[in-house]
């Protein structure tokens, strides 16, 4: 449905996007993640027609809409856009805001469409209210309904939840997903929050330095990252030192673990093993001993920082109804379904601080 092929965009001497390619199938919800300045919003502006690519092509519904020589005008692309600040008209009611793009429709059809969308966003009783009378979440739903009203082929959302508190963001993301799926609209969203993206998207892409580092399912990005940047940006965890062994094994202090084939690695190569907090399991039958040295209560789970025998620290999620005593010796084992290894580099152990061997990390938006 949406295709970008080898798209490059420059502003003066600064290259914002370089050979950027992705495909989003009809009816799917895609999401671009990345730090500020990585090029995410530029991708949306190119698709919408607010910018023109310096190289490459953009197609919507199989029809080219832009390349370096020509570009279809934005209003002819049938692309809707939801902005970060909602951009609602303060002097219009909720119903009038939603109907704004339907002025060419027959009055009966326009009224029916607005009524249906008000019901869909659960604001039937707010039709005659003004934007300032609504909460932030309600304003966002009105902005979404207004963008959906003309039945666009594609919907673009630029940081739509960034002005909301964290709990409301995730809840609204799930609500927006329900609305988009009901309308069977293809959508591409930009955010810097991985958990917001997990709640809404079918496909996720991590953008780094103007390129798409990985385009995958939420599961694939979290458990099978292609590189260290993706691994660190998309979630928390630790890198544990190991030695690559053929065939498809890596030796660590947690034992010899199976891993995917890595053609670039040779037996004996030093590697770092990515461990997510949900990869480690408390198991008193395991010969591997660790000591919980720190605990963070997170409702249904407690996230423990564990010190291994070597002094390396790793993270483990554990049910909060069964707390573990700090500084006690416990058995742990690794769920080996998600073992991902990276060639060890100096970057893999920089900033270890209290951690002599492994490096624990938080999502990059909190670094």
N, C-alpha and C positions, 0 to 999 in steps of 0.2 A: 504494500500500500504506500509506504514512504521509503524512499531510497536516497541515500546520499553516497556518491561515489567519488572518492579522491578529492574531496572539497578542501580548498585552501582559501584562507581569508587573511588579508594584510590590512593594517591601518598604518600608513606611512611605511616606515622600515620595520615595524613590529609585526611578526607573523603570529596571529592569534590562533588560527587553525591550520593544520598541515596534513594533507592526505587523509582527511577524516571521512570514514565510510561506515554506514550502518544501514540495516534493513529492518523495518517494523511492519509486520503483517497486519492485515485488516482486522479490526476489532480488538487488537492488543493494546495494552497500556505499557508504554516504555518510560524509563526514567534515566536521566543523566545525573550522575553524582560527580562531585569534584570540588577541590578547594576554590576559593575566590580567585578569579583571574585565569582559570583554566580554559575558558572558552565555551562554557555551557550555554550561557545566555546568547552568545553570538550564533550558536547553532540554531536556536529558536528564531532569532531575527532573520537569519538567512532563509529558513523555511517559510516564515511568514511573508517575506518579500521586503522587509525593512532594510536589508543589506543585500549586496550582490556578491557572489563568489568571484575570486580572482582566478580560480581554476576548479575543475570538477563539475559535476552535474547534480541537480536535485530534481527528483520526480515524485509526484503525488498521484496515486491511482494509476500508475503506469505511464503517465504523461509528463514530459519534462516541463518544469516551471522555471528553471534558472540554470544558466551556465555563465562562463566568463563573457560571452558575447551578447546575450539577451536574457531578459527576465520578465515573466508574466507579472502584471500589476497585482499588488496585494489583494485588492477587492475581487479579483477574478480567480483567486486560488481556492476559495471556499474553505478558508482556514480560520478557525476561531481562536481567540487568545484570552487567557485569564492572567491578569497582572498581579504582582506582589501586593500592591496597595488597593486592589479591588477595582479602582477607577469607576465607581458608581457615580451616577449623576445625583448630586445632593438635592436638587429641586424637583426630582421625579420620584414618584412612589415606587415601591417594590415592583408592582405589576407594570408600571410604565417603563422602568428600567429593563425588565425582561423583554418587553415588547418593542424596545427601541430599534432593533434590527429587523423588525417585521413590518415596517411601514408600507412596503409594497404588497403585503398579503391582504387578502380579502378580510374585512373586519370579523366575520364569523370564524374564519380559520385562525386568525390572530388571537381572538379571545379564547378559543379552544386550546391553542398551543400554550398560551400563558397559564391557563387554568391547570392543564396537565403538568406543566413544569412546577407550578406552585405546590401541587400535590406531591410530586416526585421529591422535591426538596423539603417537604414537610413544613411549609410556610403558608398554608392555605389561609390562615387567619391574619396574615401580615400583608396582604395584597395592597392595602391602602396606607401602610406605614411608610415612613421615609428612612433612608439609610442610617441617619444618626440615632434612630430609635431602636436599632438592631444591635445585637452583640457582634463581636468580630467574626465568630463562626457563622452566624446567620448572614452577615454581609458577604462572606466568602461563597456561601451557597447561592446567593442571589447573583453574584458575579458569574458563577459557573452556569446557572440557568440562562442568564443573558447570552453567554457565549454559545450555549447549546441550542438556543431558540431557533436560529435559521437552519438548523440541521447541517452543520459543517461536515466536510469530508474528514477533516482532521482538526483536533483540538490541541493547542499548546498551552502549557501552564508554567509560568515562571515564578518559582519560589512561592507558591500560593498560600503556604501555611506559615511562613517565616515570622509573621507578626503575632502569632498565637502562642500560648503557653504549651509546654511539651506534652502534657496529657491531652489537651484539646487537639493538638496537631495529629497525633496518631488516631484518635477517634474520628476526626474529620476526614483523615486520609481514607479510612475504611468506608466512610459514608460516601465520599467522592467516588471511590471505586464502584460501589453499588450503583450510583447514578450513571456513571459512564458505561457500565456493563448493561444497564437497563436500556440505554440509548444506543447500544452497539456501536459506539463511536471509537475510532482510533485516536489515541492520545499520546502525547510526549510531554513529560514533566521534567522540570529541573529542580533539584534540591541539593543541599549539602548534608542532609540528615539521612544516614543509611536506614534507620529504623522506620522513618516516614516512608522511604522508598520501598522497604519490605512490605509495608502494609498496603500499598496501592498497586505495585507494578508487576507485570508478567515478565518483563525483560528489563535488566539494569545494565547501564554502561558507566564505567568509571573513566572520566576525562582527566588527562594529565598532560600539561604542557601542549595543549592544542591537539592532542591525539587521543583516540579511543584505546585505552589500555586493555579493556576487556568488555565484551558485550555478551551477557549470559543471563541465566535464570538467577533469582535471588539465592537459591541453594548453591548454584555453581560458583557465584562470586564469593560467597561466605566460606564454603568448604573446599573449593578448588581454584583459588586465585592463581593467576598466571605469573604474577611477580610480587615482589615485596611491597611495592606501593599499594597495589590492590589489597593485599593481605592486611596492611596496617590501616588503610582508609576505611575498610568495610566492617571492621569489628575489633574486639579486644582479643588478646592472646599473648603468647610468648614464643620466642625462637629458642629452641634447645639444640645445643651442638651435637653433631653425630658424624658418623663416617659411612659413606656410601659403599655398599657391598653388592656385588652381582650374585644372582640375578634379582633385581628389583627389591633389594633390602637395604635398610639403614640401621646401623648399630648405634644405640644411645644408652644412657644409664637407666632408661626405662625398659631396656631389653632390645632385642633385634626385631625390627618392625617391617612389615611389608609396605612397599610404596609403589607408585606408578613408575613405569619405565622412563628413565631420563637419559636420552641419547647423548646429551652434552656432558654427562658425568661418567667417570671411570672409577673402578674399584680403588678404594683408598682416598678418594676425594673428600675433603672436609665439607660438610653441609650443615645447614640449620634446618631443623624440623619445626614446622608451624604447629603449635598446639593452641586450640581454642579452649575456652573455659569449660565447654560442654564435652570436650574430648576426654577429659579425665574423670574417673569414677572412683569413689571411695569403696575399697574392697579389702577387708581384713585378711582375706586368704592370699592376697598378693605379696610376693617377696619384696616388692619395691616399697620402701618406707619414706614418708615425708612428714613434715611438721607444719601445721597451720600456724602462720605467724601474724596474720591479719585477716579480718573479716569485715565484709560490708553487707549489711542486711538490705535485700532488694525485694521484700515482699515474699513471694513464693519460694525464692531461693536465697541462699547466702553465697556470696562470691568470696572464696578464700584465696589468699596468697599462700602458697606452699613452698617451703624450702626443702629441696632434695638433699641427698647425702653429699653431693659435690658442692653444695652452696648455691646452686642454681635455683631461681624462683620461677614458679609457674602459677597459673590461675586455675581454679576449679569451682564450678557451680555445684551446689549441694542443696537438697531440700531443706527449707528453713524449719520444718517441724522436727528435724533431727540434727540439731546443732552439734558441731564438733568442738571439743575443748582446745583452746589455743596452746601451742607449744607441746602438745602431746604427740606421740609417735603413732601414725596411722598408716594403713596399707592403701596404696592407690594402684590403679591399672589404667592403661590407655585403651580407649575405643579406637581400634586400628582401621576403621572404615574410611577415615578422612586424613590419612597421613600424606602431607605435602612437604616436599623438600626443596630447598633453594641452595645453590652453591654459596658457601660462606664467603662473605666479603667483610672488609673492615666495617662497613655500615651495619653489618648484622650484630655487632657487639658494642658499637659506640653508644655512649649514654647509659651504660649498664648501672652506674651508680652503686647501690647496695648489692646489686646482682652480679656475681663474679663471672657467670658463664652464660646463662640465658638472658634474654632481654624481653621483659614484659612491656606491652604497649597498650595504649588506649586508642579509640578511634581518632583519626587525625584531626577532626574538627574540634577536639578538645586539647590538642597539643599546644 
